[in-house]
């Protein structure tokens, strides 16, 4: 598992107060992990802090699953922290 994926799962676990080992790569935030609307906003903020990035809120909130978040964040990190 990539470092980004590991860190994404840790942030999700802390924000949603669940065990990181229970989070699958394709789990959906709302349907599988029980995230509520306000927690989606909290997740975006937590990802920005964890990875030291600025995320497009609309685009970020459109991400519905762990694997999508990993891809979205990896792209943002590559763009904002090249090299």
VOBA-1610 file (N, C-alpha, C; in pm, whole numbers, padded with zeros to 5 digits, always signed):
BEGIN
Unk+00085-00118+00000Unk+00000+00000+00000Unk+00089+00124+00000Unk+00050+00223-00077Unk+00131+00343-00088Unk+00125+00424+00041Unk+00224+00509+00058Unk+00228+00597+00174Unk+00105+00687+00176Unk+00064+00736+00058Unk-00055+00823+00050Unk-00177+00746+00098Unk-00194+00623+00052Unk-00310+00543+00092Unk-00311+00518+00243Unk-00196+00488+00298Unk-00186+00463+00442Unk-00225+00588+00520Unk-00174+00702+00477Unk-00205+00827+00545Unk-00351+00867+00528Unk-00408+00845+00409Unk-00550+00874+00386Unk-00635+00792+00482Unk-00605+00663+00493Unk-00684+00577+00582Unk-00670+00620+00727Unk-00551+00664+00767Unk-00531+00709+00905Unk-00613+00835+00932Unk-00614+00929+00839Unk-00693+01052+00855Unk-00842+01018+00863Unk-00887+00928+00776Unk-01028+00888+00776Unk-01062+00821+00910Unk-00975+00733+00956Unk-01000+00663+01083Unk-01013+00762+01199Unk-00922+00860+01203Unk-00926+00958+01311Unk-01050+01047+01302Unk-01083+01090+01181Unk-01196+01182+01163Unk-01330+01112+01191Unk-01342+00989+01144Unk-01469+00916+01160Unk-01472+00829+01286Unk-01360+00830+01359Unk-01349+00754+01483Unk-01378+00605+01462Unk-01306+00548+01365Unk-01314+00405+01338Unk-01172+00350+01329Unk-01160+00219+01329Unk-01029+00153+01323Unk-00979+00154+01178Unk-00857+00200+01157Unk-00800+00208+01022Unk-00797+00071+00955Unk-00783-00035+01032Unk-00777-00169+00974Unk-00910-00213+00915Unk-01017-00143+00948Unk-01150-00175+00895Unk-01180-00102+00766Unk-01088-00019+00719Unk-01112+00063+00600Unk-01051-00006+00479Unk-01136-00036+00381Unk-01089-00099+00257Unk-01056+00005+00151Unk-00976-00035+00053Unk-00932+00057-00052Unk-01048+00116-00133Unk-01156+00042-00147Unk-01267+00090-00230Unk-01389+00130-00146Unk-01374+00136-00015Unk-01486+00175+00071Unk-01529+00317+00037Unk-01661+00336+00038Unk-01718+00468+00014Unk-01737+00538+00148Unk-01711+00668+00150Unk-01716+00743+00275Unk-01852+00736+00343Unk-01958+00762+00269Unk-02091+00767+00328Unk-02151+00628+00341Unk-02160+00555+00231Unk-02229+00427+00229Unk-02160+00319+00313Unk-02027+00311+00305Unk-01955+00204+00373Unk-01899+00244+00509Unk-01859+00370+00522Unk-01791+00414+00644Unk-01878+00501+00734Unk-01998+00536+00687Unk-02093+00608+00770Unk-02065+00756+00791Unk-01987+00817+00701Unk-01958+00960+00714Unk-02085+01042+00694Unk-02096+01148+00771Unk-02207+01242+00755Unk-02156+01363+00679Unk-02248+01446+00632Unk-02211+01561+00549Unk-02103+01647+00611Unk-02119+01682+00738Unk-02022+01769+00804Unk-01885+01701+00811Unk-01884+01569+00823Unk-01758+01498+00830Unk-01684+01501+00696Unk-01758+01512+00587Unk-01693+01524+00456Unk-01609+01651+00451Unk-01662+01759+00503Unk-01589+01886+00508Unk-01469+01872+00602Unk-01490+01805+00714Unk-01380+01782+00809Unk-01270+01697+00746Unk-01308+01599+00666Unk-01209+01514+00599Unk-01124+01596+00502Unk-01187+01682+00424Unk-01112+01766+00330Unk-01010+01850+00406Unk-01054+01912+00515Unk-00963+01995+00595Unk-00849+01910+00653Unk-00882+01791+00700Unk-00780+01703+00758Unk-00680+01657+00652Unk-00728+01627+00532Unk-00638+01587+00423Unk-00545+01703+00386Unk-00600+01824+00379Unk-00518+01940+00347Unk-00407+01959+00450Unk-00441+01941+00576Unk-00342+01958+00683Unk-00239+01845+00678Unk-00284+01722+00664Unk-00194+01606+00664Unk-00092+01612+00550Unk-00138+01654+00433Unk-00053+01651+00314Unk+00003+01788+00275Unk-00030+01893+00353Unk+00015+02029+00327Unk-00018+02071+00184Unk-00147+02057+00152Unk-00196+02093+00018Unk-00323+02176+00032Unk-00356+02245-00078Unk-00485+02311-00090Unk-00566+02231-00190Unk-00684+02190-00149Unk-00768+02109-00238Unk-00885+02191-00288Unk-00922+02170-00413Unk-01043+02228-00468Unk-01160+02165-00394Unk-01229+02244-00312Unk-01334+02189-00226Unk-01442+02117-00305Unk-01486+02176-00415Unk-01590+02112-00495Unk-01543+01977-00548Unk-01423+01976-00603Unk-01368+01851-00655Unk-01346+01749-00546Unk-01294+01795-00433Unk-01266+01704-00322Unk-01395+01644-00266Unk-01498+01726-00253Unk-01624+01675-00200Unk-01694+01581-00298Unk-01653+01584-00424Unk-01707+01493-00524Unk-01645+01354-00517Unk-01536+01341-00444Unk-01470+01212-00427Unk-01551+01131-00327Unk-01588+01009-00367Unk-01680+00931-00285Unk-01619+00810-00216Unk-01494+00773-00251Unk-01436+00651-00196Unk-01288+00670-00164Unk-01234+00578-00086Unk-01095+00584-00042Unk-01000+00590-00161Unk-01017+00499-00258Unk-00924+00496-00371Unk-00929+00626-00452Unk-01047+00685-00464Unk-01060+00813-00532Unk-00988+00924-00457Unk-00996+00920-00324Unk-00928+01020-00243Unk-00777+01006-00256Unk-00729+00883-00257Unk-00585+00860-00272Unk-00537+00919-00404Unk-00609+00892-00513Unk-00571+00945-00644Unk-00576+01097-00646Unk-00684+01153-00593Unk-00704+01298-00591Unk-00592+01366-00512Unk-00559+01312-00396Unk-00457+01371-00311Unk-00318+01353-00371Unk-00290+01235-00427Unk-00159+01213-00488Unk-00136+01312-00601Unk-00239+01340-00679Unk-00229+01437-00789Unk-00204+01577-00733Unk-00277+01615-00630Unk-00261+01747-00570Unk-00120+01763-00512Unk-00071+01659-00445Unk+00064+01664-00388Unk+00168+01681-00500Unk+00152+01605-00607Unk+00247+01612-00719Unk+00248+01752-00782Unk+00129+01813-00792Unk+00118+01946-00852Unk+00173+02056-00758Unk+00148+02041-00629Unk+00183+02147-00535Unk+00319+02129-00471Unk+00373+02009-00477Unk+00505+01981-00419Unk+00588+01899-00518Unk+00615+01954-00637Unk+00690+01878-00737Unk+00831+01845-00687Unk+00876+01730-00730Unk+01013+01690-00694Unk+01012+01608-00574
//
